[in-house]
Protein backbone atom coordinates (compact mmCIF):
# COMPACT_ATOMS: atom_id res chain seq x y z
CA UNK A 1 0.00 0.00 0.00
CA UNK A 2 1.43 3.40 -1.03
CA UNK A 3 1.56 6.43 1.23
CA UNK A 4 -0.48 9.40 0.02
CA UNK A 5 -0.57 13.07 0.81
CA UNK A 6 -3.41 15.55 0.47
CA UNK A 7 -2.52 17.99 -2.21
CA UNK A 8 -5.63 19.77 -3.51
CA UNK A 9 -9.42 19.82 -3.43
CA UNK A 10 -11.95 20.39 -6.20
CA UNK A 11 -15.04 22.65 -6.03
CA UNK A 12 -17.20 19.82 -4.70
CA UNK A 13 -14.97 19.52 -1.65
CA UNK A 14 -13.41 16.16 -2.60
CA UNK A 15 -9.76 15.94 -1.64
CA UNK A 16 -7.41 14.44 -4.20
CA UNK A 17 -4.32 12.48 -3.24
CA UNK A 18 -0.92 12.04 -4.80
CA UNK A 19 0.98 8.77 -4.23
CA UNK A 20 4.48 9.11 -2.81
CA UNK A 21 7.30 6.91 -4.09
CA UNK A 22 7.56 4.85 -0.88
CA UNK A 23 5.80 1.97 0.72
CA UNK A 24 4.80 2.25 4.36
CA UNK A 25 7.37 -0.38 5.29
CA UNK A 26 10.24 1.50 3.70
CA UNK A 27 9.20 4.81 5.26
CA UNK A 28 9.12 3.16 8.68
CA UNK A 29 12.56 1.64 8.20
CA UNK A 30 14.01 5.00 7.13
CA UNK A 31 12.53 6.91 10.05
CA UNK A 32 13.02 4.29 12.77
CA UNK A 33 16.49 3.00 11.89
CA UNK A 34 18.13 2.13 15.20
CA UNK A 35 21.16 4.22 16.28
CA UNK A 36 24.36 2.43 15.30
CA UNK A 37 22.59 0.24 12.74
CA UNK A 38 24.35 -0.32 9.44
CA UNK A 39 23.63 2.48 6.97
CA UNK A 40 22.72 1.70 3.37
CA UNK A 41 24.34 4.53 1.42
CA UNK A 42 23.70 5.77 -2.12
CA UNK A 43 26.12 8.30 -3.66
CA UNK A 44 24.69 10.95 -5.95
CA UNK A 45 27.38 11.63 -8.55
CA UNK A 46 30.33 9.90 -10.19
CA UNK A 47 33.04 12.62 -10.07
CA UNK A 48 36.24 12.76 -8.04
CA UNK A 49 34.49 13.45 -4.73
CA UNK A 50 32.03 10.60 -5.33
CA UNK A 51 34.86 8.22 -6.18
CA UNK A 52 36.93 9.35 -3.21
CA UNK A 53 34.01 8.86 -0.83
CA UNK A 54 33.33 5.48 -2.41
CA UNK A 55 36.89 4.36 -1.70
CA UNK A 56 36.65 5.56 1.90
CA UNK A 57 33.36 3.72 2.48
CA UNK A 58 34.63 0.52 0.88
CA UNK A 59 37.64 0.60 3.20
CA UNK A 60 35.38 0.71 6.26
CA UNK A 61 33.96 -2.34 7.96
CA UNK A 62 30.64 -3.44 6.46
CA UNK A 63 29.38 -3.79 10.02
CA UNK A 64 28.74 -0.03 9.93
CA UNK A 65 28.10 0.91 6.31
CA UNK A 66 26.82 -0.74 3.16
CA UNK A 67 27.62 1.21 -0.01
CA UNK A 68 24.87 0.32 -2.47
CA UNK A 69 26.11 2.24 -5.51
CA UNK A 70 26.41 5.46 -7.51
CA UNK A 71 23.81 7.56 -9.35
CA UNK A 72 24.84 9.16 -12.63
CA UNK A 73 23.47 11.54 -15.27
CA UNK A 74 24.78 9.42 -18.12
CA UNK A 75 22.58 6.44 -19.11
CA UNK A 76 25.55 4.69 -20.71
CA UNK A 77 27.35 4.38 -17.36
CA UNK A 78 24.58 2.41 -15.63
CA UNK A 79 25.75 -1.10 -14.79
CA UNK A 80 29.44 -0.21 -14.99
CA UNK A 81 31.83 -0.05 -12.01
CA UNK A 82 33.86 2.94 -10.85
CA UNK A 83 36.56 2.38 -8.20
CA UNK A 84 34.88 -0.86 -7.19
CA UNK A 85 31.36 0.56 -6.91
CA UNK A 86 28.51 -0.14 -9.32
CA UNK A 87 26.55 2.63 -11.04
CA UNK A 88 22.99 1.58 -10.19
CA UNK A 89 20.84 4.24 -11.86
CA UNK A 90 20.36 7.71 -13.28
CA UNK A 91 19.06 10.92 -11.71
CA UNK A 92 15.52 10.43 -12.96
CA UNK A 93 15.53 6.93 -11.43
CA UNK A 94 16.59 8.17 -7.97
CA UNK A 95 13.25 7.60 -6.23
CA UNK A 96 12.80 4.10 -7.60
CA UNK A 97 16.42 3.14 -6.74
CA UNK A 98 15.93 4.33 -3.15
CA UNK A 99 12.74 2.26 -2.90
CA UNK A 100 14.18 -0.80 -4.61
CA UNK A 101 17.46 -0.94 -2.66
CA UNK A 102 16.07 0.20 0.71
CA UNK A 103 18.40 3.23 0.92
CA UNK A 104 18.43 5.21 4.17
CA UNK A 105 21.34 7.62 3.47
CA UNK A 106 22.15 9.66 0.35
CA UNK A 107 25.47 11.48 -0.12
CA UNK A 108 25.29 14.36 -2.60
CA UNK A 109 28.62 14.52 -4.46
CA UNK A 110 27.60 16.48 -7.55
CA UNK A 111 30.20 18.85 -8.95
CA UNK A 112 27.66 21.26 -10.51
CA UNK A 113 24.67 21.20 -8.18
CA UNK A 114 22.88 24.22 -9.61
CA UNK A 115 22.42 22.55 -12.98
CA UNK A 116 21.65 18.94 -12.08
CA UNK A 117 20.59 18.67 -8.44
CA UNK A 118 17.22 16.85 -8.27
CA UNK A 119 15.82 19.23 -5.67
CA UNK A 120 12.21 18.03 -5.58
CA UNK A 121 13.18 14.37 -5.36
CA UNK A 122 15.58 15.09 -2.49
CA UNK A 123 12.91 17.12 -0.69
CA UNK A 124 10.50 14.20 -0.99
CA UNK A 125 13.15 11.80 0.31
CA UNK A 126 14.08 14.10 3.18
CA UNK A 127 10.43 14.36 4.16
CA UNK A 128 10.19 10.58 4.32
CA UNK A 129 13.09 10.26 6.79
CA UNK A 130 15.98 9.57 4.42
CA UNK A 131 19.27 11.12 5.60
CA UNK A 132 20.63 13.55 3.00
CA UNK A 133 24.33 14.32 3.48
CA UNK A 134 26.64 16.75 1.77
CA UNK A 135 29.37 14.56 0.27
CA UNK A 136 32.18 16.61 1.81
CA UNK A 137 30.74 16.24 5.30
CA UNK A 138 30.23 12.49 5.00
CA UNK A 139 33.77 12.15 3.65
CA UNK A 140 35.06 14.02 6.73
CA UNK A 141 33.00 11.94 9.15
CA UNK A 142 34.04 8.61 7.66
CA UNK A 143 37.72 9.35 6.98
CA UNK A 144 38.82 11.97 9.52
CA UNK A 145 40.29 14.13 6.74
CA UNK A 146 39.20 16.87 4.33
CA UNK A 147 38.82 16.25 0.56
CA UNK A 148 40.89 19.29 -0.34
CA UNK A 149 40.98 18.59 -4.09
CA UNK A 150 37.21 19.05 -4.27
CA UNK A 151 37.02 21.96 -1.81
CA UNK A 152 35.86 25.35 -3.02
CA UNK A 153 37.30 28.46 -1.30
CA UNK A 154 33.77 29.48 -0.25
CA UNK A 155 33.50 26.29 1.83
CA UNK A 156 36.35 27.62 3.97
CA UNK A 157 35.60 31.34 3.82
CA UNK A 158 32.00 30.95 5.03
CA UNK A 159 32.64 28.02 7.37
CA UNK A 160 31.91 28.45 11.06
CA UNK A 161 34.89 26.23 11.78
CA UNK A 162 38.55 26.92 10.96
CA UNK A 163 38.82 29.19 13.98
CA UNK A 164 39.76 28.86 17.63
CA UNK A 165 37.69 30.59 20.26
CA UNK A 166 39.52 32.57 22.92
CA UNK A 167 38.57 30.01 25.60
CA UNK A 168 39.95 27.09 23.58
CA UNK A 169 43.18 29.01 22.89
CA UNK A 170 43.63 29.92 26.55
CA UNK A 171 42.90 26.42 27.89
CA UNK A 172 45.06 24.80 25.21
CA UNK A 173 48.01 27.06 26.01
CA UNK A 174 47.62 26.47 29.75
CA UNK A 175 47.57 22.70 29.17
CA UNK A 176 50.62 22.92 26.91
CA UNK A 177 52.65 24.90 29.42
CA UNK A 178 51.73 22.92 32.55
CA UNK A 179 52.04 19.46 31.00
CA UNK A 180 55.31 20.34 29.25
CA UNK A 181 56.83 21.75 32.42
CA UNK A 182 55.92 18.66 34.44
CA UNK A 183 56.98 16.38 31.59
CA UNK A 184 60.34 18.11 31.19
CA UNK A 185 61.18 17.65 34.88
CA UNK A 186 60.09 13.99 34.84
CA UNK A 187 62.13 13.03 31.75
CA UNK A 188 65.35 14.85 32.71
CA UNK A 189 67.06 11.60 33.83
CA UNK A 190 65.97 9.91 30.58
CA UNK A 191 67.30 12.85 28.56
CA UNK A 192 70.67 12.57 30.32
CA UNK A 193 70.86 8.84 29.50
CA UNK A 194 69.93 9.46 25.86
CA UNK A 195 72.60 12.16 25.61
CA UNK A 196 75.29 9.75 26.83
CA UNK A 197 74.20 7.08 24.31
CA UNK A 198 74.28 9.57 21.43
CA UNK A 199 77.82 10.73 22.34
CA UNK A 200 79.03 7.14 22.61
CA UNK A 201 77.44 6.11 19.31
CA UNK A 202 78.76 8.77 16.92
CA UNK A 203 80.71 12.03 17.00
CA UNK A 204 78.76 15.26 17.04
CA UNK A 205 76.42 17.27 19.28
CA UNK A 206 73.68 15.67 21.42
CA UNK A 207 71.01 18.10 20.29
CA UNK A 208 70.06 19.05 16.77
CA UNK A 209 68.56 22.44 15.96
CA UNK A 210 66.79 23.11 12.68
CA UNK A 211 64.65 25.88 11.20
CA UNK A 212 60.97 24.95 10.91
CA UNK A 213 57.87 26.91 9.87
CA UNK A 214 55.47 27.63 12.71
CA UNK A 215 52.38 29.66 13.59
CA UNK A 216 51.49 32.23 10.88
CA UNK A 217 54.33 30.79 8.75
CA UNK A 218 56.98 32.30 11.04
CA UNK A 219 60.31 30.42 11.20
CA UNK A 220 61.69 29.15 14.49
CA UNK A 221 64.41 26.77 15.70
CA UNK A 222 63.19 23.31 16.65
CA UNK A 223 65.04 21.19 19.24
CA UNK A 224 65.57 17.45 18.75
CA UNK A 225 67.97 14.75 19.85
CA UNK A 226 70.42 14.13 17.02
CA UNK A 227 69.43 10.90 15.32
CA UNK A 228 71.57 11.23 12.16
CA UNK A 229 75.30 11.43 11.62
CA UNK A 230 76.74 14.93 11.95
CA UNK A 231 77.32 15.31 8.17
CA UNK A 232 73.97 13.78 7.16
CA UNK A 233 72.88 16.72 4.99
CA UNK A 234 76.13 17.70 3.37
CA UNK A 235 74.46 17.07 -0.02
CA UNK A 236 71.33 19.06 0.85
CA UNK A 237 67.91 18.44 2.42
CA UNK A 238 65.85 15.44 1.39
CA UNK A 239 62.97 13.35 2.70
CA UNK A 240 63.78 10.56 5.17
CA UNK A 241 63.39 7.06 3.77
CA UNK A 242 63.12 3.47 4.99
CA UNK A 243 66.54 2.21 6.20
CA UNK A 244 67.98 5.69 5.69
CA UNK A 245 71.80 5.40 5.76
CA UNK A 246 72.06 8.84 7.39
CA UNK A 247 70.47 7.59 10.63
CA UNK A 248 72.80 6.37 13.38
CA UNK A 249 72.31 3.15 15.36
CA UNK A 250 71.02 4.94 18.45
CA UNK A 251 69.05 7.33 16.24
CA UNK A 252 67.10 4.45 14.72
CA UNK A 253 65.76 3.50 18.15
CA UNK A 254 65.14 7.12 19.10
CA UNK A 255 62.99 7.55 15.97
CA UNK A 256 61.19 4.24 16.42
CA UNK A 257 59.99 5.21 19.90
CA UNK A 258 59.75 8.98 19.10
CA UNK A 259 62.31 9.77 21.82
CA UNK A 260 64.13 12.21 19.53
CA UNK A 261 61.14 14.54 19.87
CA UNK A 262 61.43 14.99 23.66
CA UNK A 263 63.53 18.22 23.53
CA UNK A 264 60.65 19.91 21.71
CA UNK A 265 59.12 20.38 25.16
CA UNK A 266 61.44 23.41 25.20
CA UNK A 267 59.67 24.78 22.12
CA UNK A 268 56.29 24.20 23.76
CA UNK A 269 57.36 26.05 26.91
CA UNK A 270 58.54 28.96 24.76
CA UNK A 271 55.17 29.13 22.97
CA UNK A 272 56.60 28.15 19.57
CA UNK A 273 54.82 24.81 19.53
CA UNK A 274 51.89 22.99 21.09
CA UNK A 275 51.70 19.44 22.36
CA UNK A 276 49.15 18.71 19.61
CA UNK A 277 49.07 20.25 16.14
CA UNK A 278 50.31 19.74 12.58
CA UNK A 279 53.94 18.63 12.50
CA UNK A 280 56.18 21.54 11.42
CA UNK A 281 58.02 21.30 8.10
CA UNK A 282 61.29 22.81 6.94
CA UNK A 283 61.11 26.02 4.85
CA UNK A 284 62.52 24.31 1.76
CA UNK A 285 59.74 21.71 1.83
CA UNK A 286 57.06 24.30 2.67
CA UNK A 287 57.98 26.32 -0.43
CA UNK A 288 57.67 23.18 -2.55
CA UNK A 289 54.44 21.91 -1.01
CA UNK A 290 52.51 25.20 -0.92
CA UNK A 291 52.93 25.47 -4.70
CA UNK A 292 51.67 21.93 -5.29
CA UNK A 293 48.97 21.33 -2.67
CA UNK A 294 45.85 23.54 -2.34
CA UNK A 295 45.20 25.28 0.99
CA UNK A 296 48.58 24.16 2.36
CA UNK A 297 49.14 27.36 4.37
CA UNK A 298 45.98 26.78 6.42
CA UNK A 299 48.02 24.39 8.58
CA UNK A 300 49.98 27.44 9.77
CA UNK A 301 46.91 29.00 11.39
CA UNK A 302 47.55 26.92 14.53
CA UNK A 303 50.76 26.18 16.42
CA UNK A 304 52.66 23.13 15.17
CA UNK A 305 52.68 20.17 17.51
CA UNK A 306 54.96 17.49 18.90
CA UNK A 307 52.26 15.07 17.84
CA UNK A 308 49.18 15.54 15.67
CA UNK A 309 46.01 14.06 14.20
CA UNK A 310 47.87 13.11 11.00
CA UNK A 311 50.59 11.28 12.98
CA UNK A 312 48.00 9.05 14.65
CA UNK A 313 46.01 8.37 11.47
CA UNK A 314 48.67 8.09 8.74
CA UNK A 315 52.14 6.65 8.30
CA UNK A 316 55.31 8.72 8.13
CA UNK A 317 55.12 11.22 5.26
CA UNK A 318 58.21 11.12 3.06
CA UNK A 319 57.04 12.43 -0.31
CA UNK A 320 54.83 15.07 -1.90
CA UNK A 321 52.06 12.48 -2.28
CA UNK A 322 52.24 11.57 1.41
CA UNK A 323 52.22 15.26 2.36
CA UNK A 324 49.08 15.70 0.26
CA UNK A 325 47.25 13.04 2.29
CA UNK A 326 48.71 14.26 5.59
CA UNK A 327 47.47 17.78 4.86
CA UNK A 328 43.93 16.39 4.58
CA UNK A 329 44.28 15.11 8.15
CA UNK A 330 45.98 18.31 9.33
CA UNK A 331 43.17 20.47 7.94
CA UNK A 332 40.59 18.24 9.62
CA UNK A 333 42.36 19.05 12.88
CA UNK A 334 42.55 22.78 12.06
CA UNK A 335 38.84 22.81 11.22
CA UNK A 336 37.68 20.99 14.36
CA UNK A 337 40.41 21.89 16.86
CA UNK A 338 39.23 21.43 20.44
CA UNK A 339 40.44 20.25 23.82
CA UNK A 340 38.54 16.97 23.34
CA UNK A 341 40.30 16.33 20.03
CA UNK A 342 43.68 17.13 21.61
CA UNK A 343 43.06 14.60 24.39
CA UNK A 344 42.04 12.01 21.80
CA UNK A 345 45.23 12.62 19.81
CA UNK A 346 47.43 12.32 22.90
CA UNK A 347 45.83 9.02 23.88
CA UNK A 348 46.26 7.66 20.36
CA UNK A 349 49.87 8.89 20.32
CA UNK A 350 50.62 6.62 23.29
CA UNK A 351 49.36 3.69 21.20
CA UNK A 352 51.51 4.71 18.22
CA UNK A 353 54.63 5.06 20.40
CA UNK A 354 54.13 1.71 22.15
CA UNK A 355 53.72 -0.04 18.79
CA UNK A 356 56.55 1.85 17.13
CA UNK A 357 54.30 2.64 14.16
CA UNK A 358 55.29 4.79 11.18
CA UNK A 359 58.78 5.80 12.32
CA UNK A 360 61.67 6.47 9.91
C-alpha positions as CSV (number, residue, x, y, z in Angstrom):
1,X,0.0,0.0,0.0
2,X,1.4,3.4,-1.0
3,X,1.6,6.4,1.2
4,X,-0.5,9.4,0.0
5,X,-0.6,13.1,0.8
6,X,-3.4,15.6,0.5
7,X,-2.5,18.0,-2.2
8,X,-5.6,19.8,-3.5
9,X,-9.4,19.8,-3.4
10,X,-12.0,20.4,-6.2
11,X,-15.0,22.6,-6.0
12,X,-17.2,19.8,-4.7
13,X,-15.0,19.5,-1.7
14,X,-13.4,16.2,-2.6
15,X,-9.8,15.9,-1.6
16,X,-7.4,14.4,-4.2
17,X,-4.3,12.5,-3.2
18,X,-0.9,12.0,-4.8
19,X,1.0,8.8,-4.2
20,X,4.5,9.1,-2.8
21,X,7.3,6.9,-4.1
22,X,7.6,4.8,-0.9
23,X,5.8,2.0,0.7
24,X,4.8,2.3,4.4
25,X,7.4,-0.4,5.3
26,X,10.2,1.5,3.7
27,X,9.2,4.8,5.3
28,X,9.1,3.2,8.7
29,X,12.6,1.6,8.2
30,X,14.0,5.0,7.1
31,X,12.5,6.9,10.1
32,X,13.0,4.3,12.8
33,X,16.5,3.0,11.9
34,X,18.1,2.1,15.2
35,X,21.2,4.2,16.3
36,X,24.4,2.4,15.3
37,X,22.6,0.2,12.7
38,X,24.4,-0.3,9.4
39,X,23.6,2.5,7.0
40,X,22.7,1.7,3.4
41,X,24.3,4.5,1.4
42,X,23.7,5.8,-2.1
43,X,26.1,8.3,-3.7
44,X,24.7,10.9,-6.0
45,X,27.4,11.6,-8.6
46,X,30.3,9.9,-10.2
47,X,33.0,12.6,-10.1
48,X,36.2,12.8,-8.0
49,X,34.5,13.4,-4.7
50,X,32.0,10.6,-5.3
51,X,34.9,8.2,-6.2
52,X,36.9,9.3,-3.2
53,X,34.0,8.9,-0.8
54,X,33.3,5.5,-2.4
55,X,36.9,4.4,-1.7
56,X,36.6,5.6,1.9
57,X,33.4,3.7,2.5
58,X,34.6,0.5,0.9
59,X,37.6,0.6,3.2
60,X,35.4,0.7,6.3
61,X,34.0,-2.3,8.0
62,X,30.6,-3.4,6.5
63,X,29.4,-3.8,10.0
64,X,28.7,0.0,9.9
65,X,28.1,0.9,6.3
66,X,26.8,-0.7,3.2
67,X,27.6,1.2,0.0
68,X,24.9,0.3,-2.5
69,X,26.1,2.2,-5.5
70,X,26.4,5.5,-7.5
71,X,23.8,7.6,-9.3
72,X,24.8,9.2,-12.6
73,X,23.5,11.5,-15.3
74,X,24.8,9.4,-18.1
75,X,22.6,6.4,-19.1
76,X,25.6,4.7,-20.7
77,X,27.3,4.4,-17.4
78,X,24.6,2.4,-15.6
79,X,25.7,-1.1,-14.8
80,X,29.4,-0.2,-15.0
81,X,31.8,-0.1,-12.0
82,X,33.9,2.9,-10.9
83,X,36.6,2.4,-8.2
84,X,34.9,-0.9,-7.2
85,X,31.4,0.6,-6.9
86,X,28.5,-0.1,-9.3
87,X,26.5,2.6,-11.0
88,X,23.0,1.6,-10.2
89,X,20.8,4.2,-11.9
90,X,20.4,7.7,-13.3
91,X,19.1,10.9,-11.7
92,X,15.5,10.4,-13.0
93,X,15.5,6.9,-11.4
94,X,16.6,8.2,-8.0
95,X,13.3,7.6,-6.2
96,X,12.8,4.1,-7.6
97,X,16.4,3.1,-6.7
98,X,15.9,4.3,-3.2
99,X,12.7,2.3,-2.9
100,X,14.2,-0.8,-4.6
101,X,17.5,-0.9,-2.7
102,X,16.1,0.2,0.7
103,X,18.4,3.2,0.9
104,X,18.4,5.2,4.2
105,X,21.3,7.6,3.5
106,X,22.1,9.7,0.3
107,X,25.5,11.5,-0.1
108,X,25.3,14.4,-2.6
109,X,28.6,14.5,-4.5
110,X,27.6,16.5,-7.5
111,X,30.2,18.8,-9.0
112,X,27.7,21.3,-10.5
113,X,24.7,21.2,-8.2
114,X,22.9,24.2,-9.6
115,X,22.4,22.6,-13.0
116,X,21.6,18.9,-12.1
117,X,20.6,18.7,-8.4
118,X,17.2,16.9,-8.3
119,X,15.8,19.2,-5.7
120,X,12.2,18.0,-5.6
121,X,13.2,14.4,-5.4
122,X,15.6,15.1,-2.5
123,X,12.9,17.1,-0.7
124,X,10.5,14.2,-1.0
125,X,13.2,11.8,0.3
126,X,14.1,14.1,3.2
127,X,10.4,14.4,4.2
128,X,10.2,10.6,4.3
129,X,13.1,10.3,6.8
130,X,16.0,9.6,4.4
131,X,19.3,11.1,5.6
132,X,20.6,13.5,3.0
133,X,24.3,14.3,3.5
134,X,26.6,16.8,1.8
135,X,29.4,14.6,0.3
136,X,32.2,16.6,1.8
137,X,30.7,16.2,5.3
138,X,30.2,12.5,5.0
139,X,33.8,12.1,3.7
140,X,35.1,14.0,6.7
141,X,33.0,11.9,9.1
142,X,34.0,8.6,7.7
143,X,37.7,9.3,7.0
144,X,38.8,12.0,9.5
145,X,40.3,14.1,6.7
146,X,39.2,16.9,4.3
147,X,38.8,16.2,0.6
148,X,40.9,19.3,-0.3
149,X,41.0,18.6,-4.1
150,X,37.2,19.1,-4.3
151,X,37.0,22.0,-1.8
152,X,35.9,25.4,-3.0
153,X,37.3,28.5,-1.3
154,X,33.8,29.5,-0.3
155,X,33.5,26.3,1.8
156,X,36.3,27.6,4.0
157,X,35.6,31.3,3.8
158,X,32.0,31.0,5.0
159,X,32.6,28.0,7.4
160,X,31.9,28.5,11.1
161,X,34.9,26.2,11.8
162,X,38.5,26.9,11.0
163,X,38.8,29.2,14.0
164,X,39.8,28.9,17.6
165,X,37.7,30.6,20.3
166,X,39.5,32.6,22.9
167,X,38.6,30.0,25.6
168,X,40.0,27.1,23.6
169,X,43.2,29.0,22.9
170,X,43.6,29.9,26.6
171,X,42.9,26.4,27.9
172,X,45.1,24.8,25.2
173,X,48.0,27.1,26.0
174,X,47.6,26.5,29.8
175,X,47.6,22.7,29.2
176,X,50.6,22.9,26.9
177,X,52.7,24.9,29.4
178,X,51.7,22.9,32.5
179,X,52.0,19.5,31.0
180,X,55.3,20.3,29.3
181,X,56.8,21.7,32.4
182,X,55.9,18.7,34.4
183,X,57.0,16.4,31.6
184,X,60.3,18.1,31.2
185,X,61.2,17.7,34.9
186,X,60.1,14.0,34.8
187,X,62.1,13.0,31.8
188,X,65.3,14.9,32.7
189,X,67.1,11.6,33.8
190,X,66.0,9.9,30.6
191,X,67.3,12.8,28.6
192,X,70.7,12.6,30.3
193,X,70.9,8.8,29.5
194,X,69.9,9.5,25.9
195,X,72.6,12.2,25.6
196,X,75.3,9.7,26.8
197,X,74.2,7.1,24.3
198,X,74.3,9.6,21.4
199,X,77.8,10.7,22.3
200,X,79.0,7.1,22.6
201,X,77.4,6.1,19.3
202,X,78.8,8.8,16.9
203,X,80.7,12.0,17.0
204,X,78.8,15.3,17.0
205,X,76.4,17.3,19.3
206,X,73.7,15.7,21.4
207,X,71.0,18.1,20.3
208,X,70.1,19.1,16.8
209,X,68.6,22.4,16.0
210,X,66.8,23.1,12.7
211,X,64.6,25.9,11.2
212,X,61.0,25.0,10.9
213,X,57.9,26.9,9.9
214,X,55.5,27.6,12.7
215,X,52.4,29.7,13.6
216,X,51.5,32.2,10.9
217,X,54.3,30.8,8.7
218,X,57.0,32.3,11.0
219,X,60.3,30.4,11.2
220,X,61.7,29.2,14.5
221,X,64.4,26.8,15.7
222,X,63.2,23.3,16.7
223,X,65.0,21.2,19.2
224,X,65.6,17.5,18.7
225,X,68.0,14.8,19.9
226,X,70.4,14.1,17.0
227,X,69.4,10.9,15.3
228,X,71.6,11.2,12.2
229,X,75.3,11.4,11.6
230,X,76.7,14.9,11.9
231,X,77.3,15.3,8.2
232,X,74.0,13.8,7.2
233,X,72.9,16.7,5.0
234,X,76.1,17.7,3.4
235,X,74.5,17.1,0.0
236,X,71.3,19.1,0.8
237,X,67.9,18.4,2.4
238,X,65.9,15.4,1.4
239,X,63.0,13.3,2.7
240,X,63.8,10.6,5.2
241,X,63.4,7.1,3.8
242,X,63.1,3.5,5.0
243,X,66.5,2.2,6.2
244,X,68.0,5.7,5.7
245,X,71.8,5.4,5.8
246,X,72.1,8.8,7.4
247,X,70.5,7.6,10.6
248,X,72.8,6.4,13.4
249,X,72.3,3.2,15.4
250,X,71.0,4.9,18.5
251,X,69.1,7.3,16.2
252,X,67.1,4.5,14.7
253,X,65.8,3.5,18.1
254,X,65.1,7.1,19.1
255,X,63.0,7.6,16.0
256,X,61.2,4.2,16.4
257,X,60.0,5.2,19.9
258,X,59.8,9.0,19.1
259,X,62.3,9.8,21.8
260,X,64.1,12.2,19.5
261,X,61.1,14.5,19.9
262,X,61.4,15.0,23.7
263,X,63.5,18.2,23.5
264,X,60.6,19.9,21.7
265,X,59.1,20.4,25.2
266,X,61.4,23.4,25.2
267,X,59.7,24.8,22.1
268,X,56.3,24.2,23.8
269,X,57.4,26.0,26.9
270,X,58.5,29.0,24.8
271,X,55.2,29.1,23.0
272,X,56.6,28.2,19.6
273,X,54.8,24.8,19.5
274,X,51.9,23.0,21.1
275,X,51.7,19.4,22.4
276,X,49.1,18.7,19.6
277,X,49.1,20.3,16.1
278,X,50.3,19.7,12.6
279,X,53.9,18.6,12.5
280,X,56.2,21.5,11.4
281,X,58.0,21.3,8.1
282,X,61.3,22.8,6.9
283,X,61.1,26.0,4.9
284,X,62.5,24.3,1.8
285,X,59.7,21.7,1.8
286,X,57.1,24.3,2.7
287,X,58.0,26.3,-0.4
288,X,57.7,23.2,-2.5
289,X,54.4,21.9,-1.0
290,X,52.5,25.2,-0.9
291,X,52.9,25.5,-4.7
292,X,51.7,21.9,-5.3
293,X,49.0,21.3,-2.7
294,X,45.8,23.5,-2.3
295,X,45.2,25.3,1.0
296,X,48.6,24.2,2.4
297,X,49.1,27.4,4.4
298,X,46.0,26.8,6.4
299,X,48.0,24.4,8.6
300,X,50.0,27.4,9.8
301,X,46.9,29.0,11.4
302,X,47.6,26.9,14.5
303,X,50.8,26.2,16.4
304,X,52.7,23.1,15.2
305,X,52.7,20.2,17.5
306,X,55.0,17.5,18.9
307,X,52.3,15.1,17.8
308,X,49.2,15.5,15.7
309,X,46.0,14.1,14.2
310,X,47.9,13.1,11.0
311,X,50.6,11.3,13.0
312,X,48.0,9.1,14.7
313,X,46.0,8.4,11.5
314,X,48.7,8.1,8.7
315,X,52.1,6.7,8.3
316,X,55.3,8.7,8.1
317,X,55.1,11.2,5.3
318,X,58.2,11.1,3.1
319,X,57.0,12.4,-0.3
320,X,54.8,15.1,-1.9
321,X,52.1,12.5,-2.3
322,X,52.2,11.6,1.4
323,X,52.2,15.3,2.4
324,X,49.1,15.7,0.3
325,X,47.3,13.0,2.3
326,X,48.7,14.3,5.6
327,X,47.5,17.8,4.9
328,X,43.9,16.4,4.6
329,X,44.3,15.1,8.2
330,X,46.0,18.3,9.3
331,X,43.2,20.5,7.9
332,X,40.6,18.2,9.6
333,X,42.4,19.1,12.9
334,X,42.5,22.8,12.1
335,X,38.8,22.8,11.2
336,X,37.7,21.0,14.4
337,X,40.4,21.9,16.9
338,X,39.2,21.4,20.4
339,X,40.4,20.2,23.8
340,X,38.5,17.0,23.3
341,X,40.3,16.3,20.0
342,X,43.7,17.1,21.6
343,X,43.1,14.6,24.4
344,X,42.0,12.0,21.8
345,X,45.2,12.6,19.8
346,X,47.4,12.3,22.9
347,X,45.8,9.0,23.9
348,X,46.3,7.7,20.4
349,X,49.9,8.9,20.3
350,X,50.6,6.6,23.3
351,X,49.4,3.7,21.2
352,X,51.5,4.7,18.2
353,X,54.6,5.1,20.4
354,X,54.1,1.7,22.2
355,X,53.7,0.0,18.8
356,X,56.6,1.8,17.1
357,X,54.3,2.6,14.2
358,X,55.3,4.8,11.2
359,X,58.8,5.8,12.3
360,X,61.7,6.5,9.9
